Amino acid sequence: MATRVSTALMEAGPACCPTGLTEPMDRSTAEELARLLKAVADPARLQLLALLRSSENCEACACDLTEPLGLSQPTVSHHLKVLTEAGILGREKRGYWTWYFVVPSRLHELAAVLA
């Protein structure tokens, strides 16, 4: 399970540069932040996030995510796994199907760095 980026990164910086990168960070925080950024640094993963965020309740069945991306089911599953391991998505089994949903707090952490 993903650890959380430090709260220092979540706080706004000065008005001139309102990002979470306004002070030195320890190695473990940098590694976690890099892992989070790597998870979204792929066009298919960004598409998946956009699809989920635009879906009702920010969730969708895995079976509904292959066609919009134009990728095979194993490829989409791989990307969903990367996003889930980074803590950006959560998943829930419902019968035979796996549903994926956005974890808002994790997106807020990402936004705090990029803002």
C-alpha positions, -999 to 999 in steps of 0.1 A, spaced: 0 0 0 12 35 -8 25 57 20 14 93 20 34 123 9 44 144 38 21 172 50 48 197 43 43 191 6 5 195 10 9 231 24 9 260 0 41 278 -5 46 315 -8 25 334 -33 53 336 -58 56 299 -61 26 281 -45 39 245 -47 48 219 -22 84 220 -34 94 251 -15 117 234 10 142 205 11 126 171 16 140 139 30 149 109 8 118 88 17 94 117 9 112 123 -24 110 86 -33 73 84 -25 66 116 -45 86 102 -75 66 70 -73 34 90 -73 45 111 -103 57 80 -122 23 64 -118 6 93 -136 34 98 -162 18 77 -188 -9 87 -214 -30 56 -208 -30 62 -170 -40 98 -175 -68 87 -197 -79 62 -171 -80 89 -144 -100 112 -167 -124 84 -175 -129 76 -138 -132 112 -127 -158 119 -153 -178 88 -144 -207 87 -120 -193 86 -85 -158 86 -100 -159 49 -104 -162 23 -132 -161 -14 -139 -128 -26 -153 -148 -41 -182 -159 -6 -193 -124 8 -195 -108 -11 -223 -129 1 -253 -125 39 -246 -87 35 -244 -85 12 -274 -61 -11 -255 -63 -47 -247 -77 -59 -213 -43 -71 -200 -27 -37 -208 -55 -18 -191 -53 -41 -161 -16 -34 -159 -22 4 -159 -50 0 -133 -26 -20 -111 1 7 -112 -24 34 -103 -39 12 -75 -4 4 -61 3 41 -60 -28 46 -40 -44 69 -67 -72 43 -73 -90 19 -50 -107 -12 -61 -137 -33 -50 -149 -67 -61 -186 -68 -70 -196 -103 -80 -174 -113 -109 -163 -77 -117 -137 -54 -102 -147 -17 -99 -121 10 -97 -126 44 -80 -105 75 -75 -90 81 -41 -95 119 -37 -69 124 -10 -42 110 -32 -51 133 -60 -50 162 -36 -14 152 -27 -5 152 -64 -22 186 -69 -4 201 -40 29 195 -57 18 206 -91 -2 236 -82 
